[in-house]
Amino acid sequence: MNITIKSNLIFYYLFCLYLCFFDEPIEIHASSAVSVSRDTAALARSYQKLSLSQYSQGMKLIQLLKIKPGEKILDIGCGTGELTAYSAQLCAPRGIVVGIDPSPYRIDLARKKRIKYCSFQVASSDNLSAFPSNHFDVVYLNYVFHWIADKKSVLKEIFRILKPGGRLGITMGDKQQNSTVFAILMTSIKETMGKIPYGELVTPYYISKEQLLQLANQCGYSVDSLTVEENIHYLNSPTEVIEFFEASDFGNFLGGIPQQTKTKIIHKMKEKLAQISIPGRGIEMKYRTLIFVGHKPKNKSSPRPKLGFKNP
Ligand SMILES: C[S@@+](CC[C@H](N)C(=O)[O-])C[C@H]1O[C@@H](n2cnc3c(N)ncnc32)[C@H](O)[C@@H]1O
């Protein structure tokens, strides 16, 4: 074998050894799609502690939906049930709120609250066929819609299960985010990986206000209001910011990135976050939220579903 080929082979061999022993190859796992199977009991408990900002925004959505006593409500992606409990107070005593979430850990915590006029089920927006047509007065999703890939199918199914005149409420992250913490996240990924692997990694299925409006129209809804709000809340420390992301992303924060690379990104993030912490206040979390309220027009009823359903 000639000397150049031999030295090239040795170099290649040493390079592979380096990759095996000293660093992970930086590539995204095939499993980068959002998956609720990444959730854990600890993340669900952490969400319960850190979700005050989502809860406050959710209360505003519920007020816009004007829930009345006796109404039947569906809370899709109810998480640990705080907002479900709030809605239950408004539809009690003859009404009911059904809370569904695909994470058994979150449903477990919601059930443990023993909230009156609520029932909880482990279920996802992907399959609402168990619910009868023209059944609910109100359906809402608070900070859940940006986790859903096939938004059109879900909107159509919600249309089917809403009564004519029934209301739909959605709060979700806007596709366009404009915060220092988000910029820090992006820079930390870039510095560690050399590039942002792809947008879906950080903002999985976000859409714009215009896209949401178009989807709602295509699915037959009358739109009552659609606004964008910039919310600000503060978290105490860089560690709390990471905990917040991990918990509200139910394990999908930097999902699909190899653990060693993820640890490096988080380390960089914490260093940068410490620099923007305001004494006595903490770290500013700014988030652009789309707030949608619409309804199913009164003259439109839906066909019966294929599967049977026991009234909740
Ligand atoms: C940020 S949390 C919001 C929880 C709750 N709505 C609140 O306001 O606190 C997002 C929730 O969406 C749930 N989720 C994710 N994908 C979902 C889907 N396809 N259908 C229903 N819920 C989903 C997660 O398990 C998680 O509990």
The ligand as an SDF file (V2000), in Angstrom:
LIG
                    3D

 27 29  0  0  0  0  0  0  0  0999 V2000
  -47.9220   24.0440   27.8650 C   0  0  0  0  0  0  0  0  0  0  0  0
  -48.9140   22.7330   28.4020 S   0  0  0  0  0  0  0  0  0  0  0  0
  -50.4910   23.5480   28.6270 C   0  0  0  0  0  0  0  0  0  0  0  0
  -51.3320   22.8510   29.6830 C   0  0  0  0  0  0  0  0  0  0  0  0
  -52.6560   23.5470   30.0540 C   0  0  0  0  0  0  0  0  0  0  0  0
  -53.5120   23.7350   28.9200 N   0  0  0  0  0  0  0  0  0  0  0  0
  -52.4370   24.8660   30.7620 C   0  0  0  0  0  0  0  0  0  0  0  0
  -52.9860   25.8680   30.3330 O   0  0  0  0  0  0  0  0  0  0  0  0
  -51.7140   24.8900   31.7700 O   0  0  0  0  0  0  0  0  0  0  0  0
  -49.1830   21.8000   26.9230 C   0  0  0  0  0  0  0  0  0  0  0  0
  -49.9950   20.5390   27.1760 C   0  0  0  0  0  0  0  0  0  0  0  0
  -50.4180   20.0250   25.9080 O   0  0  0  0  0  0  0  0  0  0  0  0
  -50.4410   18.6200   25.9850 C   0  0  0  0  0  0  0  0  0  0  0  0
  -50.4470   18.1080   24.6010 N   0  0  0  0  0  0  0  0  0  0  0  0
  -49.4090   17.9520   23.7640 C   0  0  0  0  0  0  0  0  0  0  0  0
  -49.8130   17.4630   22.5830 N   0  0  0  0  0  0  0  0  0  0  0  0
  -51.1580   17.3310   22.6820 C   0  0  0  0  0  0  0  0  0  0  0  0
  -52.1720   16.8790   21.7880 C   0  0  0  0  0  0  0  0  0  0  0  0
  -51.8930   16.4680   20.5490 N   0  0  0  0  0  0  0  0  0  0  0  0
  -53.4450   16.8440   22.2290 N   0  0  0  0  0  0  0  0  0  0  0  0
  -53.7570   17.2650   23.4750 C   0  0  0  0  0  0  0  0  0  0  0  0
  -52.8350   17.7150   24.3490 N   0  0  0  0  0  0  0  0  0  0  0  0
  -51.5610   17.7460   23.9640 C   0  0  0  0  0  0  0  0  0  0  0  0
  -49.1920   18.3040   26.8080 C   0  0  0  0  0  0  0  0  0  0  0  0
  -49.2210   17.0150   27.3600 O   0  0  0  0  0  0  0  0  0  0  0  0
  -49.2390   19.4040   27.8500 C   0  0  0  0  0  0  0  0  0  0  0  0
  -49.9440   19.0060   28.9830 O   0  0  0  0  0  0  0  0  0  0  0  0
  1  2  1  0
  2  3  1  0
  2 10  1  0
  3  4  1  0
  4  5  1  0
  5  6  1  0
  5  7  1  0
  7  8  2  0
  7  9  1  0
 10 11  1  0
 11 12  1  0
 11 26  1  0
 12 13  1  0
 13 14  1  0
 13 24  1  0
 14 15  1  0
 14 23  1  0
 15 16  2  0
 16 17  1  0
 17 18  1  0
 17 23  2  0
 18 19  1  0
 18 20  2  0
 20 21  1  0
 21 22  2  0
 22 23  1  0
 24 25  1  0
 24 26  1  0
 26 27  1  0
M  CHG  2   2   1   9  -1
M  END
$$$$
